[in-house]
Amino acid sequence: MHVELAIGNKNYSSWSLRAWLVLRQADIEFVERRIVLDVADTQQELASLGAASRVPVLKLDDEIVWDSLAIGETVNDRWPDRGLWPADPKARAHARSVSAEMHSGFAALREQMPMNCRAMGRKVVLTDELTADIDRVIAIWSDCQQRYDGEWLFGTFSIADAMYAPVVLRLRTYGINLPQSASRYPERLLRSRAMQDWLAAAECESEVIEREEVGQ
């Protein structure tokens, strides 16, 4: 099977990171197609991917799947032996719930702390809405760390870890300190070979998207 994943800039594209990390952690070989965002031919490149005209997009031979959560579910269906959801039904329901919560929520976190891997040391104003989002993330991570054995949110790597990976990078960029109760998963993620490769590639990118360059 030919597997190809179209992604945006690694420095900025949080949804691309989610899909890319699922494939890497599942040890699935794939061709990476990087589309530079916010340049003259971006829309033409995105339109060539399909009707959604946004990244990430997964191609499995002639099948096209878009949206990071849909990509994660599809990869889990095609490669069930990779264990991308917890085996225990209760833990699996929990993992799906927190993944869906991230997929549909945390608007203040997305808007006020955009993913920007290279902008280490930036500071933003911690509004009430942003603080509430950060507190909720910490509560989720602390709960998982208390309930499940292992260094990932649900013991071993799952789609839930991919869904929260960009948040780890956001908190890292803007210098948000975490309590010990929520520290295990971010530390594990940042040590992983996949994340080290992603961050190294982001550092090598030269493109700058001004609207994503927030903070001081």
N, C-alpha and C positions, 0 to 999 in steps of 0.2 A: 504494500500500500504506500502511495506517495502522500506524505504528510507535509503540509506547508502552513506556516503561521505568519500572517501579516501583522506587523506591529508598528507603532509610532516611535517617536524619539524616546530612547531609554531614560533620558534625564527627566522627562515630564510625564510620560504616558502611563498612568497608574493602572488603567484597565488592561493595557498591553502586558504589563508586568504580571498580572494575575494569571492570564492564560499561558504566558511563556513559562512561568514558574511551575505550573501544573505539569506541563510536558517535560520540563527538565527533571523535576523531582520524580516523575514517573519513569524516567529513563527511556523515553520514547524519542527515537531519532526523527528530526524534522528539519525542513529547510526554512530558514528565517528570511522573511522579506521585510525590510525596514522601509517605511514610508515617512519621509521628512514632513512634519506637520507645519502648517502656517507659512508655506511658500507658494510661489505662483502656480505650480502644477499639482499641489496637494489634492484639490478637489477632483481633478481628472484621475489621479492615482486611486483615490478612495472610491470613486464611481466604478472603477474597473473591478472592485472587489465584490460588488453586489448592491442591492437596493438600499441597504442601511447606510452605505457610504461613511463608514467609520471603522476604526480598528478597536480591538483585534478581530481578525477573521481567520478561521481555521478551514483549510481545504484538505479533505480526505478523498483522494482521487477526484471524482467529479462532484462530490458533496461539499456544500459550503455551510459553515456554521459560524454565526456571529454572536457577540455578547459573551463576556468572560464566564459568567455563571453557566450559560448554555454550553460553552466549550468545555468547561470542567465536567459537566454531567455527561456530555457526549464521550469524552475521553474515558470517563469511568465506565460507561456502557461498553465501549469498544475494547477496553483493556481492564476487565474486572479483577484480574489477578494483581493489579498494582495497588489495591487497597486505598483508593482515594477518598473513601468515606469510612468511618469507623464500622467495624463488623457488628458491634453490639447495637441493636435497634434503638435503644434509648439514647445512647451516645450519638448515633447517626442522626436521629431527629434533632438533637441538641445542636450538632454541627451544622445541619441544614438551616436551622432557625437563625443562628448567629451569622451565617453566611448571607442569608436573605436580608437580614437586618442591615448588614453592611451594604449590600447591593442597592437597597432602596432608601437608606437613611443617611444621617450624618452630613446634612447639607452645609452646616456652618464649617465643619472640618474641611470639607472639599473646597469650599469657596475661599475661606480665610487662610488656609494652610495648604496651598497646592503642592503636589509632589515636585520637588526640585532637588535632585540628588547632589548637585554640585554646590548648592548654596548653603554650605555648612556655616552655622553661626548666625543665621538670620533670626531676627526677633519680630514677632507680631503681637498686636494688642490682644490680650485674652478676654474677649467679650464674654458675656454670660452664656450666650448660645454656644460659643466655641468651647468654653470650659465645661459645659454640660456634655458636649459630645466627647471630649477627652475623658471626663469622669466615667462616662458609660463604657468607653473602650477599656479603661483600666478595670472596671467592674467585671466585664466579660473575661478579660485575660486572667484576672485574679481568681474568678470562679473556676475557670478551666484548669488553672494551675493547681488549685486545691482538690479538684474532683478527679483528675486523670493523671496517671503516671506517665512519665516521659518528659521530653523537652519541648515537644510541640503542643499545640492547644489541646489535642485529643490523644495524646500519647505519641503516636507516630504521625508523620506528615499527612495532611488531608487537604481537601479543597478549601476548608475554612482557613488554613494557614495562608494559602494563596490570596484569599479575599482580604485578609488583614495585613499582608506584606507591605502594601504602599503606606499604610498608617504607621508602621514601624519606621519607614523612611521619612515620613512627615515629622514624626516626633523627634527623630534624630536630627533632621535639618534645623528645626526651630528650637532645639535645646530643651525639650520637655522632659523633666526627670520623672522616672517611674518608681513606684514603691517596689520593694522586694517581692511582694505578693504577685506582681504582674511582670516580672523581669525575665522569667525563664524563656518564654517563647521568643521575644525580640532578640535576646542574646543568641539563641540557637539559630534563628533565621539569618542574622548577620554573619555568623560563622560559616554558613553553608557555602559550598563551592559555587552553587548556582547564583547566590546573591553577590558573592565576591566578583563573579564574572559580569553580572549585570552592572554593578557599580563601576567596575573598571571601564566597561564600554561607555557608560554614561559620561565618565570623566573625559573620554576621548572625543565626544561629540562637540562640534563647534557651533551648532545652531543655538540661537537665543530667541525664546518666545517671550516678548516683553510683558504680556499680560500675566504670565506665570511668575514673573520676578517680583515677588512681594516681600515686604519686610525690610528691615534695616540691619 
